[in-house]
């Protein structure tokens, strides 16, 4: 079954006053999304792995897109600025106490235009997990690859092959490095829903500022900036 959802733009105090950029939801409310093809199959709760078995790490209670993801962009819409999205997985939460051999990352392209190049990175995180922010200095990406999403207004699941051996805390970053403009309207919104998450997903951007004029360069909980639940859909697959 398909559903139509109206997404309201979300503004932050101070973000729009200086340069009319703010964190906003998708500008195309009412688009058709959410059928079974927009699901990533993954366990909702961590299970202890059997040695050598394949395991998918997930932090959201549902893995479909309901258009509640946010990005920094102009209030008039049409493109997105530079945005980086993160999830951190404490491997011990999944019963993994040794090395996790990553083979792939899955997320949802909720909307895209002009094929912005995304850098997909994976590595380790040495800061505290589960809080409202991440310590950017604790993020160490060891493997990266690039991906340019095709234009879409309907949620598209995306699998990225990437290999890395990780211990401790695993971090994933999806980075739109180049801001869009009216001349080159790069746009990317990551898939998200409001079904609940075990720990936050995060966003950072140098192009939106808080009420004090400070850029959001510290990765901050996406839901806290949205002002409501915006649970980013991103899973990691590998083996022990």
KAVEN-V745323 format. One record per residue. N is the residue number from 0. BURIAL is # if it has 24 or more other C-alpha atoms within 12 Angstrom, else .. Layout:
BEGIN
n=N burial=BURIAL
n=N burial=BURIAL
END
This chain:
BEGIN
n=0 burial=.
n=1 burial=.
n=2 burial=.
n=3 burial=.
n=4 burial=.
n=5 burial=.
n=6 burial=.
n=7 burial=.
n=8 burial=#
n=9 burial=#
n=10 burial=#
n=11 burial=#
n=12 burial=.
n=13 burial=.
n=14 burial=#
n=15 burial=#
n=16 burial=.
n=17 burial=.
n=18 burial=.
n=19 burial=.
n=20 burial=#
n=21 burial=#
n=22 burial=#
n=23 burial=#
n=24 burial=#
n=25 burial=#
n=26 burial=#
n=27 burial=#
n=28 burial=#
n=29 burial=.
n=30 burial=.
n=31 burial=#
n=32 burial=#
n=33 burial=#
n=34 burial=.
n=35 burial=.
n=36 burial=.
n=37 burial=#
n=38 burial=#
n=39 burial=#
n=40 burial=#
n=41 burial=#
n=42 burial=#
n=43 burial=#
n=44 burial=.
n=45 burial=#
n=46 burial=.
n=47 burial=.
n=48 burial=#
n=49 burial=.
n=50 burial=.
n=51 burial=.
n=52 burial=.
n=53 burial=.
n=54 burial=#
n=55 burial=#
n=56 burial=#
n=57 burial=#
n=58 burial=#
n=59 burial=#
n=60 burial=#
n=61 burial=#
n=62 burial=#
n=63 burial=#
n=64 burial=#
n=65 burial=#
n=66 burial=#
n=67 burial=#
n=68 burial=#
n=69 burial=#
n=70 burial=#
n=71 burial=#
n=72 burial=#
n=73 burial=#
n=74 burial=#
n=75 burial=.
n=76 burial=#
n=77 burial=#
n=78 burial=#
n=79 burial=#
n=80 burial=#
n=81 burial=#
n=82 burial=#
n=83 burial=#
n=84 burial=#
n=85 burial=#
n=86 burial=#
n=87 burial=#
n=88 burial=#
n=89 burial=#
n=90 burial=#
n=91 burial=.
n=92 burial=#
n=93 burial=#
n=94 burial=.
n=95 burial=#
n=96 burial=.
n=97 burial=.
n=98 burial=.
n=99 burial=#
n=100 burial=#
n=101 burial=#
n=102 burial=#
n=103 burial=#
n=104 burial=#
n=105 burial=#
n=106 burial=#
n=107 burial=#
n=108 burial=#
n=109 burial=#
n=110 burial=#
n=111 burial=#
n=112 burial=#
n=113 burial=#
n=114 burial=#
n=115 burial=#
n=116 burial=#
n=117 burial=#
n=118 burial=#
n=119 burial=#
n=120 burial=#
n=121 burial=#
n=122 burial=#
n=123 burial=#
n=124 burial=#
n=125 burial=.
n=126 burial=.
n=127 burial=.
n=128 burial=#
n=129 burial=#
n=130 burial=.
n=131 burial=.
n=132 burial=#
n=133 burial=#
n=134 burial=#
n=135 burial=#
n=136 burial=.
n=137 burial=.
n=138 burial=#
n=139 burial=.
n=140 burial=#
n=141 burial=.
n=142 burial=#
n=143 burial=#
n=144 burial=#
n=145 burial=.
n=146 burial=#
n=147 burial=#
n=148 burial=#
n=149 burial=#
n=150 burial=.
n=151 burial=#
n=152 burial=#
n=153 burial=#
n=154 burial=#
n=155 burial=#
n=156 burial=#
n=157 burial=#
n=158 burial=.
n=159 burial=#
n=160 burial=.
n=161 burial=#
n=162 burial=#
n=163 burial=#
n=164 burial=#
n=165 burial=#
n=166 burial=#
n=167 burial=#
n=168 burial=#
n=169 burial=#
n=170 burial=#
n=171 burial=#
n=172 burial=#
n=173 burial=#
n=174 burial=#
n=175 burial=#
n=176 burial=#
n=177 burial=#
n=178 burial=#
n=179 burial=#
n=180 burial=.
n=181 burial=.
n=182 burial=.
n=183 burial=.
n=184 burial=.
n=185 burial=#
n=186 burial=#
n=187 burial=#
n=188 burial=#
n=189 burial=#
n=190 burial=#
n=191 burial=#
n=192 burial=#
n=193 burial=#
n=194 burial=.
n=195 burial=#
n=196 burial=#
n=197 burial=#
n=198 burial=#
n=199 burial=#
n=200 burial=#
n=201 burial=#
n=202 burial=#
n=203 burial=#
n=204 burial=#
n=205 burial=#
n=206 burial=#
n=207 burial=#
n=208 burial=#
n=209 burial=#
n=210 burial=.
n=211 burial=.
n=212 burial=.
n=213 burial=.
n=214 burial=#
n=215 burial=#
n=216 burial=#
n=217 burial=#
n=218 burial=#
n=219 burial=#
n=220 burial=#
n=221 burial=#
n=222 burial=#
n=223 burial=#
n=224 burial=#
n=225 burial=#
n=226 burial=.
n=227 burial=#
n=228 burial=#
n=229 burial=#
n=230 burial=#
n=231 burial=#
n=232 burial=#
n=233 burial=#
n=234 burial=#
n=235 burial=#
n=236 burial=#
n=237 burial=#
n=238 burial=#
n=239 burial=#
END
